[in-house]
Amino acid sequence: MCDQDHFENDRKDYEARGLVTRKQFGLMLGAGVAMMLPRVANAVAVTETDVTVTTPDGAADCYFVHPASGTAPGVLVWPDIFGLRPAFRQMGKRLAESGYAVLVVNPFYRVKKAPTAEAGGATPIQDLMPLARALNETTHMTDAKAFIGWLDGQKSVAKDRKIGTQGYCMGGPIAFRTAAAVPDRVGAVASFHGGGLVTDAPNSPHLQAAKSKAQFLIAIAENDDQRSPNDKTVLKETFAKANLPAEIEVYTGAAHGWCPPDSKVYNEPQAEKAWSRLLVLYGKALA
């Protein structure tokens, strides 16, 4: 999943190879500063607000952004280990400007309100591991049901269209389990540099997701594939057997964590490729 040594080693390696530059991640990291994402063509006006969602375990602080008029398909966003922060607010708003009602959650609400990583993507991962380890299959499932239920209670969310969910790093397996928790509602699942999608356990996220009714986009970092080269094959075989559409690709030159704009290994060309594939997925599955 996430570990600090991998992040730092990847940063040095990919900078040396010219795949990312120090300018991309060195000057603009921090809890309040993230690189500006490319503008959305024909962006719609949006309404954004901080909201509180009641779950079986308490009150989750979240960010909700949606088109200012009409209804739109709902999307549930699970952040990486650095949690709900400006970079993910920016990503959520960009998705809303593309025509979706987006809820970006603080997965660590049981312990701490956002921001849970004081320096954003520059926070030492070892400082955050206790937060991540406190989550498990049960919390994934109960939170998924609560957040999807909340989305369905919003006037801005289209009830006659499926909901999408996407996860980054530790959020990847949570997105998989979201599809399993609410199979009749979730129509699309995206995982970007997801950690722990495939395990040997009977409750592995990939096995649970295969029982859903969703379409999948699984974007794998090159170095994650090098560490676990068989995962992509297992994923392809599992979803093919379940007769679920799944686009599974290793992103060459992309290191674990390449999508959020405040990541130490942010790779804009490959992040934009992943973004474009996400819009294709949602365009098909949430239409």
N, C-alpha and C positions, 0 to 999 in steps of 0.2 A: 504494500500500500504506500504510505508516505514514510520517508525517513530523511533526516537532515543531510546525512552523508551523500545520499543519492542526489538530492537537489543540488548541493554544492558541487559535486563532481560533474553532474550534468551541465551546470552553468559554465564551468571552466571548459569542458569538452566542446560544447556547442558554440561558445564564443570563439574558441581557437579555430574551429572549423568554418567560422563565418556564417553560421546558421542563425545566430542571434547576435546582437551587438550590446555592448555595455550600456549604450544610450537607451536601448529598449527597456532594460530592467533596472539599471543602476541608479539613475537620477530620479526616477519617479515612483519608487517603491514607498510604501508607507500606508498607514491606516486611512489617511484622508486623501491621498493622491494616487491616482491611477492613470495610465495612459488613456488618451481619448480614443474610443473605438471609431471606426469609419461611420459616417452618417448613413442613415437609412434612406434609400431612394424613395420618394413619394411617401415619406413618413406621415402617419396620422397623428393628430393631436392626442395627447394622453393626459390622464389624471393619475396622480401618484400620491400615496399616503402610507404612513406607518400604521399597522393594525395589530391587534392582539387576537390570537386564535385560541379558543379553549380546547384543551385536549384532556384525556383521562388522567394525565400527570401534571396538569397545571395550565399556565398561560404562556403561549409562545409568541414572542415578538417577531413580527414579519414585515415585509415590504410588499405592498400591493400596487400594481400599476396596470392600467387598462386603457383602451381607446376611450376618448372623452364622450363619445356618443355611440348608441347602438349596443349590440351584444357581440361577444367574440369567444372563440374557444378558450377554455381555461388551460393554463400550464402551471405545473408545480415544479419549482427549481430547488434542487438539493445542492448546496455549495460544497466545496472541498473542505479540508480540515481547518482552513483559515476562517471559515464561517461567513456569516452575513456581514458585508462590508461595502465600501463605496464601489469597488470593482464589480461586485455582483448586482448592486443596485443599477449600475450603468448597463450591465448585460441584460437585466430584466427590463429596463426601460426601452432598450433597443428592440427587444422582442415585442414589447407592447406596441411600439411604433410600427412594427410589421403586421399588427392586426391581432394580437393575442392578449388575453387577460391573465397577467402573470403574478403568481405568489412566490416570492423568494423567502425562504424560511431560515430561522436561526435554529439549527438542529440541536444546539446545546442549551436551549432555554431552561432546562431543568436545573442547570447549575448557574448560568450567567446570562444576562442580557447582552445583546450585541452592542459594541464589537467585542468578540471573544478572543480575537488576536490583536493585541494592542498595536503592532506594527504591520498589520495586514499580511501580505505575502512575504514580508521580510521577517516575520516572527519565527524564532527557532521552533522547529517542529516538536522537539522533545518537550517544550512547554505546553503543547496542545494535546499530546497523546493521552493524558488522563481523561480529557473531555471525550475524545473519540472512543476510548475503551469503555466508557460508561454506556455506550449505545450498543444495541444488540438486535437480534431478529424481532423480539417482542416490541421494542420501542419503534423499530422501523415500521412494523405493521400497524400499530395503534396510531402513530403519528400520521401515516399515510391516509388512513381512514378519516381522521379528524381534519386534515388539511383538504382532502378532496371534498369532504362534506361541507367545509366552510366555503370553498369555491362555488359549490353548487347552490349555496345560499345567497350568492351575490347577483344582483340584477344585471350586472354587466357581463356575466358568464352565460354563454349560449347553452341551454339545456338539451338542445336537439343535436349537439355535436359532441364528439368524444373529447376527452381531456388528454393532454400530453404531459409527460414528466421527463425531466432531464437531470442528470447528476454528474458531478465532477469528482474525481479521485474517490474518496470514501462515499461520496454521493451516488456513484455508479451503482453499487449493489443495493442502495436504498431505493433508487429509481426502479431497479428490477423488482424489488419486493413490493413497491407501490402497485405495479401492474398485477402482482399476485394477490394483493390485499383487496383491490377493487377491480376485479377483472371485467366487469360489465361496464365500467365507466372509462377506464384508461385505454386509449386507442393507439398511443405512440409512446415509445420509450427511447431515450438517447443517453448513452454513456460516453463521456469524454475522459480519457486516461483513468478509467475506473479501476480501483484497486480491490482485489478480492472478489471478482465476478465469478470465478471458477474455483471451487474447493472440492475436497474429497468427501465432505460431509453430506449427509442425505438432505440437509436443508440448505445446500449451496444456492446462492442467489440465482445462478443460471438455470437450475432445475426448477425453482419456484417460478421464475419468469416464463418458463416454457409451458406452464399451465395457464397462462393468461390468454388474452385474445388480441394482443397488441402487435404492432409492427415495430421493428427495432433498427436503431442506428448505433453501432458500436465502433467508436474511434479509438484506436489503440496506439499508444506512444511507441516509437521505435525501440527505445531502451527497455520498456516494459515487455515488449515482445521478445527481446533478447534474453530477458530473465526468465520468461515463462513462454517459450515458443509454441507449446502445445495448446495453449488456451484458445487461440483463434480457431483451431481445428475443432476443439471440443464445442465451442460456441456454434460454429457453422453446422456441425452434425446434430447438435441438440435442437436447434431451431428448425432445421430442415425436417427432422423427424417429427417435430410438433406441427409442421406445416405452417410456421409463422414466418412472414417475410422479415429478413434481417440483412442489412448491409453491414458487413464486418470488414474493416480495413485497418491495416497498419500504416500510420502516417510517417513516412520516411523523413528523417531529419527533425522530428518532433520529440522532445523529451517529456517525461512525465510532468504534467502540470502546464502544458504549453498554451492552454486556452484563455485563462483569466488574464486581463491586461496588466495586473500588478504582480504576476508571477515572475520569479527570477529567470525562468526559461520561456517566457512568452515568445511565441513564434507567430508573428502576424500573418504571413502568407498561409501557414497551415491552420491557424485559428480561423481565418476567413474561409478556408476550404471547408472546415468542419461546420462553420456557421451556415454556409450555403447548403450543405447537405441536411442540416437540421431543418431549414426552411422547406426543403423538398419533402422531407419526411412529414412534417406537419401539414404541408399543403395537400398531401395525399391522404393521410390517416385522419386528419381532423376536419376534412372538408364537409 
